[in-house]
Amino acid sequence: MFEGFTYLADWVTYRLFAMQHGTKLADSIHFFIEDTSKIMVLLVVMIYVIALLRASLNLEKVRYYLAGKRRLFGYVTGSIFGAITPFCSCSSIPIFLGFTSVGIPLGMTMAFLITSPLINEIAVVLLFSLLGWKFTIMYTLIGMAIGIFSGWLLDMMGAQRWLQPFAARAMQKALIEHQDGKCNLVVPDGGITLLYRHQFAKQQMFEIVSRAWKWVFIGVGIGAGLHGFVPDGWIEMHLGAAQWWSVPAAVFIGIPLYSNATGVIPIMEGLLNNGLPIGTTLAFCMSTVAASIPEFVMLKQVMQWQLLGALFGLLLCAFTLMGWIFNLSFWQY
């Protein structure tokens, strides 16, 4: 399916640049050219198609729809919505306030917030192009399961009492209005035309690709360096693939290395190619994306320390447990 990108990398590396087969530099450049060309083409095509389908999605309608549903359904729906929307940590505060302001329970909101940075159309495209559909499905299901379980557990803990006062007041006011039947959603007259969908999809495609391309280049560049210059088995040997502490160590290493799914997934490929077990790799990459320090600094504006601490500890435990399970189940990918 992707042979054309391999041929392109062969031509550029070995004919245009006249580099010698088998050298570390040539391997790194070949890796970089093949992956960046493949990813950029897929990003343009897939983001346009996904945005075309999402053009009729009304965020206000989703909020009001979730506000009246059962909790378990809400956790699953919030996680799915997080997986199909391109929000990252920089969008966390307005999205969080938007959901709480219409009375959506905290657990449903957290299921969305946790899933959204882990899974989005860019992450799915990158995973599919670099690691195949089996890994893509596995990563997606894990990310959604973590979001659903975290939302449920936070609701069981009564974590809404740890919101900042203004956010808690907004949620309580919305819940009262919803119970009184005062929440009226205004739906615009007329349908959404194909031209509007196309314009929306084109705008989304240019906006997301213009934001994502540098992360693709940085991430693939790091992955190319790992692929070409790190000796085989070095990462596996130094992170203790056969030892229990390798997974929590990878989780804590990933926390200060803030990135998003666009930048971290090519690094994931490089780590796997260099012998790091699948569970350790997933734990490292998920902690980098979803448990980073900048994310929690921004969330401090809407959450008290107790909620931040509960969320942080929950994510670390979930990533570590997931890493152990996958290391035992799939010794090597």
C-alpha positions as CSV (number, residue, x, y, z in Angstrom):
1,M,0.0,0.0,0.0
2,F,2.8,2.4,0.8
3,E,5.5,1.1,-1.6
4,G,5.5,4.3,-3.5
5,F,6.9,6.2,-0.5
6,T,9.6,3.6,-0.1
7,Y,10.6,4.1,-3.8
8,L,10.6,7.8,-3.3
9,A,12.9,7.5,-0.3
10,D,15.2,5.1,-2.2
11,W,15.5,7.5,-5.1
12,V,16.2,10.6,-3.0
13,T,18.6,8.9,-0.6
14,Y,20.6,6.6,-2.9
15,R,20.3,8.3,-6.3
16,L,19.7,12.0,-5.7
17,F,22.0,12.3,-2.6
18,A,24.2,9.4,-3.8
19,M,24.5,8.0,-0.3
20,Q,25.9,4.5,0.4
21,H,23.5,1.7,1.4
22,G,23.8,0.5,5.0
23,T,25.4,3.6,6.6
24,K,23.8,5.1,9.7
25,L,23.3,8.5,8.1
26,A,21.7,7.0,4.9
27,D,19.4,4.8,7.0
28,S,18.3,7.9,9.0
29,I,17.7,10.0,5.9
30,H,15.8,7.2,4.2
31,F,13.6,6.7,7.3
32,F,12.9,10.5,7.5
33,I,12.0,10.9,3.8
34,E,9.8,7.8,3.7
35,D,7.8,8.6,6.8
36,T,7.4,12.3,6.3
37,S,6.1,12.0,2.8
38,K,3.8,9.2,3.8
39,I,2.4,11.0,6.8
40,M,1.9,14.4,5.0
41,V,0.0,12.8,2.2
42,L,-2.2,10.8,4.5
43,L,-2.8,13.9,6.8
44,V,-4.1,16.0,3.9
45,V,-6.4,13.3,2.6
46,M,-7.7,11.9,5.8
47,I,-8.2,15.2,7.7
48,Y,-10.2,16.5,4.7
49,V,-12.4,13.4,4.7
50,I,-12.9,13.4,8.5
51,A,-13.6,17.1,8.6
52,L,-16.1,16.6,5.7
53,L,-18.0,14.1,7.8
54,R,-17.7,16.3,11.0
55,A,-19.0,19.4,9.3
56,S,-22.5,18.9,10.5
57,L,-21.5,18.2,14.1
58,N,-23.0,20.7,16.5
59,L,-21.0,21.0,19.7
60,E,-23.9,22.7,21.6
61,K,-26.2,19.8,20.6
62,V,-23.6,17.3,21.8
63,R,-23.4,19.1,25.2
64,Y,-27.1,19.1,25.7
65,Y,-27.5,15.6,24.5
66,L,-24.9,14.3,27.0
67,A,-26.3,16.3,29.9
68,G,-29.5,14.2,30.0
69,K,-28.1,10.7,29.6
70,R,-27.1,7.9,31.9
71,R,-23.6,8.0,33.3
72,L,-22.2,4.9,31.7
73,F,-23.6,6.0,28.3
74,G,-22.1,9.5,28.9
75,Y,-18.7,8.1,29.7
76,V,-18.6,6.1,26.5
77,T,-20.0,8.9,24.4
78,G,-17.7,11.5,25.9
79,S,-14.7,9.3,25.2
80,I,-15.8,8.7,21.6
81,F,-16.4,12.4,21.1
82,G,-12.9,13.1,22.5
83,A,-11.5,10.6,20.0
84,I,-13.0,12.2,17.0
85,T,-12.3,15.9,17.8
86,P,-8.9,17.5,17.4
87,F,-8.6,19.2,20.8
88,C,-5.3,19.2,22.7
89,S,-4.2,20.5,26.0
90,C,-4.1,24.1,24.8
91,S,-7.9,23.8,24.3
92,S,-8.6,22.1,27.7
93,I,-9.8,25.1,29.7
94,P,-12.5,26.5,27.3
95,I,-13.7,23.0,26.5
96,F,-13.9,22.0,30.2
97,L,-15.8,25.2,31.0
98,G,-18.2,24.7,28.1
99,F,-19.1,21.2,29.2
100,T,-19.5,22.0,32.9
101,S,-21.5,25.2,32.1
102,V,-24.3,23.1,30.6
103,G,-24.4,20.6,33.5
104,I,-22.6,17.6,32.0
105,P,-21.3,15.6,35.0
106,L,-17.6,15.9,35.7
107,G,-16.9,12.2,34.9
108,M,-18.3,12.6,31.4
109,T,-16.2,15.7,30.8
110,M,-13.1,14.1,32.1
111,A,-13.7,11.0,29.8
112,F,-13.6,13.5,26.9
113,L,-10.6,15.5,28.2
114,I,-8.5,12.4,28.8
115,T,-9.3,10.7,25.5
116,S,-9.0,13.8,23.3
117,P,-5.2,14.4,23.4
118,L,-4.5,10.7,23.3
119,I,-6.6,10.0,20.2
120,N,-7.5,12.2,17.3
121,E,-7.5,12.0,13.5
122,I,-3.8,12.9,13.3
123,A,-2.9,10.2,15.8
124,V,-4.9,7.6,13.9
125,V,-3.4,8.5,10.6
126,L,0.2,8.4,12.0
127,L,-0.4,5.1,13.8
128,F,-2.0,3.5,10.7
129,S,0.8,4.7,8.4
130,L,3.7,3.8,10.7
131,L,2.6,0.8,12.7
132,G,-0.4,-0.8,10.9
133,W,-4.1,-1.2,11.6
134,K,-3.7,-3.7,14.4
135,F,-1.6,-1.3,16.5
136,T,-4.0,1.5,15.6
137,I,-7.0,-0.3,16.9
138,M,-5.2,-1.4,20.0
139,Y,-4.0,2.1,20.9
140,T,-7.4,3.6,20.2
141,L,-9.2,1.1,22.4
142,I,-6.7,1.5,25.3
143,G,-7.0,5.3,25.1
144,M,-10.8,5.2,25.2
145,A,-10.8,2.6,28.0
146,I,-8.6,4.8,30.1
147,G,-10.9,7.8,29.5
148,I,-14.0,5.9,30.4
149,F,-12.6,4.3,33.5
150,S,-11.1,7.6,34.7
151,G,-14.4,9.4,34.3
152,W,-16.3,6.7,36.2
153,L,-13.8,6.6,39.0
154,L,-13.7,10.4,39.4
155,D,-17.5,10.5,39.6
156,M,-17.5,7.7,42.2
157,M,-15.0,9.8,44.3
158,G,-17.3,12.8,44.1
159,A,-14.5,14.8,42.5
160,Q,-16.8,17.6,41.4
161,R,-16.3,19.1,44.9
162,W,-12.7,19.8,43.9
163,L,-13.5,22.1,41.0
164,Q,-12.6,25.8,41.3
165,P,-15.6,27.6,42.9
166,F,-16.6,29.5,39.7
167,A,-16.7,26.2,37.7
168,A,-18.6,24.4,40.4
169,R,-21.2,27.2,40.5
170,A,-21.6,27.1,36.7
171,M,-22.2,23.3,36.8
172,Q,-24.7,23.5,39.6
173,K,-26.7,26.3,37.9
174,A,-26.9,24.4,34.6
175,L,-28.0,21.2,36.4
176,I,-30.9,23.1,38.1
177,E,-31.9,24.7,34.7
178,H,-31.8,21.3,33.0
179,Q,-34.1,19.8,35.7
180,D,-36.5,22.7,35.3
181,G,-36.6,22.3,31.6
182,K,-35.1,25.7,30.8
183,C,-32.3,24.4,28.5
184,N,-33.5,25.3,25.0
185,L,-31.2,24.5,22.2
186,V,-31.5,26.8,19.2
187,V,-31.0,24.9,15.9
188,P,-30.3,27.0,12.8
189,D,-32.9,26.8,10.0
190,G,-32.0,25.0,6.8
191,G,-29.6,22.1,6.2
192,I,-25.9,22.1,5.8
193,T,-25.0,22.2,2.1
194,L,-22.2,20.2,0.4
195,L,-20.4,23.5,-0.5
196,Y,-20.4,24.4,3.2
197,R,-19.0,21.0,4.1
198,H,-16.3,21.3,1.5
199,Q,-15.3,24.8,2.7
200,F,-15.3,23.6,6.3
201,A,-13.2,20.5,5.5
202,K,-10.7,22.6,3.4
203,Q,-10.3,25.1,6.2
204,Q,-9.9,22.4,8.8
205,M,-7.4,20.6,6.6
206,F,-5.2,23.7,6.1
207,E,-5.5,24.7,9.7
208,I,-4.6,21.4,11.2
209,V,-1.8,20.5,8.7
210,S,-0.3,24.0,9.1
211,R,-0.2,23.3,12.9
212,A,0.9,19.7,12.6
213,W,3.6,19.6,10.0
214,K,6.4,20.9,12.3
215,W,5.5,18.2,14.9
216,V,5.6,15.6,12.1
217,F,9.1,16.7,11.1
218,I,10.3,16.9,14.7
219,G,8.9,13.6,15.7
220,V,10.0,11.8,12.6
221,G,13.4,13.4,12.9
222,I,13.8,12.0,16.4
223,G,12.5,8.7,15.3
224,A,15.0,8.7,12.4
225,G,17.9,9.4,14.8
226,L,16.8,6.5,17.0
227,H,16.4,4.3,13.9
228,G,19.8,5.2,12.4
229,F,22.2,5.9,15.2
230,V,21.0,4.1,18.4
231,P,22.6,0.6,18.4
232,D,20.2,-2.3,18.3
233,G,19.2,-3.4,21.7
234,W,20.6,-0.3,23.5
235,I,17.2,1.1,24.6
236,E,15.9,-2.4,25.5
237,M,19.0,-3.0,27.6
238,H,19.0,0.3,29.5
239,L,15.3,0.4,30.2
240,G,15.3,-3.1,31.6
241,A,12.8,-4.8,29.3
242,A,12.5,-7.8,31.6
243,Q,12.2,-5.8,34.8
244,W,9.1,-4.5,36.5
245,W,10.5,-1.0,37.1
246,S,11.0,-0.2,33.4
247,V,7.3,0.7,32.8
248,P,6.9,3.2,35.7
249,A,10.4,4.6,34.8
250,A,9.2,5.2,31.3
251,V,6.0,6.9,32.6
252,F,8.0,9.3,34.8
253,I,10.5,10.0,32.0
254,G,7.7,11.0,29.7
255,I,6.0,13.5,32.0
256,P,8.3,16.5,31.5
257,L,8.8,15.7,27.8
258,Y,5.6,17.5,26.7
259,S,4.5,16.6,23.2
260,N,1.3,15.8,21.4
261,A,0.3,12.7,19.5
262,T,1.6,14.1,16.2
263,G,5.1,14.4,17.6
264,V,5.3,11.4,19.9
265,I,4.0,8.7,17.6
266,P,7.0,8.7,15.2
267,I,9.2,8.5,18.3
268,M,7.1,5.5,19.4
269,E,7.9,3.8,16.1
270,G,11.6,4.4,16.6
271,L,11.5,3.0,20.2
272,L,9.7,-0.1,19.0
273,N,12.2,-0.6,16.2
274,N,15.1,-0.4,18.7
275,G,13.7,-3.1,20.9
276,L,11.7,-1.3,23.5
277,P,8.7,-3.6,24.5
278,I,5.3,-2.5,23.4
279,G,3.9,-1.9,26.9
280,T,6.8,0.3,28.0
281,T,6.6,2.2,24.7
282,L,2.8,2.9,25.1
283,A,3.3,3.9,28.7
284,F,6.0,6.4,27.8
285,C,4.1,7.9,24.9
286,M,0.8,8.2,26.7
287,S,2.4,9.9,29.7
288,T,4.1,12.4,27.4
289,V,0.8,13.3,25.7
290,A,-1.8,13.1,28.5
291,A,0.0,13.6,31.8
292,S,2.4,16.4,31.0
293,I,3.3,19.3,33.3
294,P,2.0,22.0,31.0
295,E,-1.4,20.3,30.7
296,F,-1.8,20.3,34.5
297,V,-0.6,23.9,34.9
298,M,-3.4,25.0,32.6
299,L,-6.0,22.8,34.3
300,K,-5.1,24.4,37.7
301,Q,-7.2,27.3,36.6
302,V,-10.4,25.3,36.7
303,M,-9.4,22.5,39.2
304,Q,-8.2,22.5,42.8
305,W,-5.1,20.7,43.8
306,Q,-7.1,17.7,45.1
307,L,-8.6,17.0,41.7
308,L,-5.4,17.6,39.9
309,G,-3.6,15.2,42.2
310,A,-6.4,12.5,41.8
311,L,-6.3,12.9,38.0
312,F,-2.5,12.8,37.9
313,G,-2.2,9.7,40.1
314,L,-5.0,8.0,38.2
315,L,-3.3,8.5,34.8
316,L,0.1,7.3,36.1
317,C,-1.5,4.1,37.6
318,A,-3.5,3.5,34.4
319,F,-0.5,3.9,32.1
320,T,1.8,1.8,34.3
321,L,-0.8,-1.0,34.6
322,M,-1.5,-0.9,30.9
323,G,2.3,-1.2,30.2
324,W,2.7,-4.2,32.5
325,I,-0.2,-6.0,31.0
326,F,1.0,-5.4,27.4
327,N,4.6,-6.4,28.2
328,L,3.3,-9.7,29.7
329,S,0.9,-10.3,26.8
330,F,3.1,-9.1,23.9
331,W,6.7,-9.4,24.7
332,Q,7.7,-7.8,21.4
333,Y,5.6,-6.1,18.8
